[in-house]
Amino acid sequence: MAQRVETMLDCDACLKKEGTEVDAVMKMTIGPDEYDLCEMHGKKFRALLAEALGTPAHTLAA
């Protein structure tokens, strides 16, 4: 019988800031760097990038 192995990733920001293990639900990629983020940090960093860089062109067409 085959086994199924699931790996949960922890939020990189939560681990760095508070040392807590919170499930990551999204990945942020900037160039060669990838970050696994929880929902709270994902929303926070997305808002910061949108403020600094504006709305991405691909979301304007929708």
C-alpha positions in Angstrom: 0.0 0.0 0.0 1.3 3.4 -0.9 1.9 6.0 1.8 1.0 9.6 1.4 3.4 12.1 3.0 2.3 15.7 3.6 4.7 18.4 4.5 3.5 21.6 6.1 5.7 24.6 5.8 6.0 27.2 8.5 5.7 31.0 7.9 9.2 32.4 7.6 8.2 35.8 9.0 6.6 34.2 12.1 9.6 32.1 12.8 12.0 35.0 12.4 9.9 37.6 14.4 8.4 35.5 17.2 10.0 32.1 16.9 6.5 30.6 16.5 5.5 27.9 14.1 2.5 29.0 12.0 1.3 27.2 8.9 2.3 28.9 5.7 -0.5 29.2 3.2 1.2 31.1 0.4 4.6 31.6 -1.2 6.1 35.0 -2.2 8.8 35.0 -4.8 11.0 38.0 -5.5 13.7 37.1 -8.1 15.5 34.0 -6.8 14.2 34.4 -3.2 11.1 32.5 -2.0 9.3 33.1 1.3 6.6 30.9 2.8 4.0 33.1 4.6 0.9 32.7 6.7 -2.2 34.5 5.7 -1.6 37.5 7.9 2.0 38.1 6.7 1.0 37.4 3.1 -1.6 40.1 3.2 0.8 42.5 5.0 3.6 42.1 2.5 1.3 42.2 -0.5 -0.1 45.5 0.8 3.4 46.9 1.3 4.5 45.9 -2.2 1.3 47.4 -3.7 1.9 50.6 -1.8 5.5 50.8 -2.9 5.1 49.6 -6.5 1.4 50.1 -7.4 -1.0 47.5 -8.6 0.4 44.8 -10.8 -0.5 45.2 -14.5 -2.0 41.7 -14.8 -4.6 42.5 -12.1 -5.7 45.7 -13.9 -7.0 43.7 -16.9 -9.4 41.6 -14.9 
